[in-house]
């Protein structure tokens, strides 16, 4: 959906049939006044299966994002 170099990457993944279970995944970089960068990383879900899977999605997605973000932070700060 969006690719803006050094600013944003966004796409939608689905189970093959749109609006059944879709996830819009976003990585957005924000430059801070102190020369650091903040990563905004999130996913928006939509589709008819969401009410049935919301508890599982919330826990699994949050845990996965936290692990990935910690690894990414460690990797970037080594450089």
Backbone torsions as a table, in degrees:
resi	resn	phi	psi	omega
1	UNK	NA	-46.0	-177.7
2	UNK	-139.9	132.7	167.4
3	UNK	-138.5	108.4	176.7
4	UNK	-123.8	105.9	-172.2
5	UNK	-49.9	131.0	179.2
6	UNK	61.6	19.9	178.3
7	UNK	-134.9	-52.8	-173.5
8	UNK	-155.2	142.6	171.9
9	UNK	-134.7	126.1	-177.4
10	UNK	-144.9	137.9	177.2
11	UNK	-150.4	164.1	176.1
12	UNK	-115.8	128.8	173.6
13	UNK	-109.0	148.4	179.6
14	UNK	-142.8	173.8	177.4
15	UNK	-86.9	19.2	178.6
16	UNK	104.7	-34.5	177.1
17	UNK	-113.6	116.2	-178.5
18	UNK	-56.6	147.5	174.7
19	UNK	73.0	7.0	171.6
20	UNK	-85.9	-52.8	176.7
21	UNK	-157.4	98.8	-178.0
22	UNK	-116.5	146.7	174.6
23	UNK	-130.4	122.4	174.8
24	UNK	-94.2	110.3	-175.0
25	UNK	-97.9	134.4	-174.0
26	UNK	-132.8	131.4	166.4
27	UNK	-120.0	119.0	179.8
28	UNK	-130.2	130.6	179.2
29	UNK	-101.0	135.2	179.0
30	UNK	-123.1	121.3	177.2
31	UNK	-77.0	133.5	178.9
32	UNK	-101.8	159.4	-177.2
33	UNK	-66.3	-19.3	-179.5
34	UNK	-94.1	19.8	178.6
35	UNK	70.3	15.8	172.5
36	UNK	-100.0	173.0	179.6
37	UNK	-129.1	138.2	175.7
38	UNK	-106.4	130.8	176.1
39	UNK	-95.1	123.9	171.5
40	UNK	-102.5	119.2	-172.3
41	UNK	-133.3	115.8	-178.0
42	UNK	-156.9	171.0	178.3
43	UNK	-139.5	136.9	175.5
44	UNK	-108.8	127.3	-179.3
45	UNK	-105.0	147.9	175.2
46	UNK	-151.5	160.5	177.9
47	UNK	130.3	167.5	-174.5
48	UNK	-71.2	-18.7	179.2
49	UNK	-85.6	-10.0	-175.1
50	UNK	-56.8	-45.8	-179.3
51	UNK	-59.1	-28.3	-177.7
52	UNK	-86.0	-20.0	-174.7
53	UNK	-116.2	2.7	-170.1
54	UNK	-59.7	-41.3	-179.9
55	UNK	-64.6	-45.5	178.5
56	UNK	-63.8	-43.7	179.6
57	UNK	-61.0	-48.3	-178.1
58	UNK	-56.6	-49.0	-177.0
59	UNK	-70.3	-51.2	-176.8
60	UNK	-63.8	-45.9	-178.9
61	UNK	-64.7	-47.5	-179.4
62	UNK	-60.1	-47.1	179.5
63	UNK	-61.7	-44.2	179.8
64	UNK	-64.1	-41.7	178.9
65	UNK	-65.2	-42.6	180.0
66	UNK	-61.8	-42.9	177.8
67	UNK	-64.2	-47.0	-179.8
68	UNK	-63.3	-43.5	-179.2
69	UNK	-64.4	-38.5	177.6
70	UNK	-64.2	-44.0	178.1
71	UNK	-64.7	-42.4	179.2
72	UNK	-63.2	-44.3	178.5
73	UNK	-58.8	-46.9	-179.8
74	UNK	-61.9	-43.4	-179.5
75	UNK	-64.4	-45.7	-178.0
76	UNK	-67.5	-39.3	-177.0
77	UNK	-73.4	-15.9	175.7
78	UNK	-71.3	-24.8	-174.6
79	UNK	-84.3	NA	NA
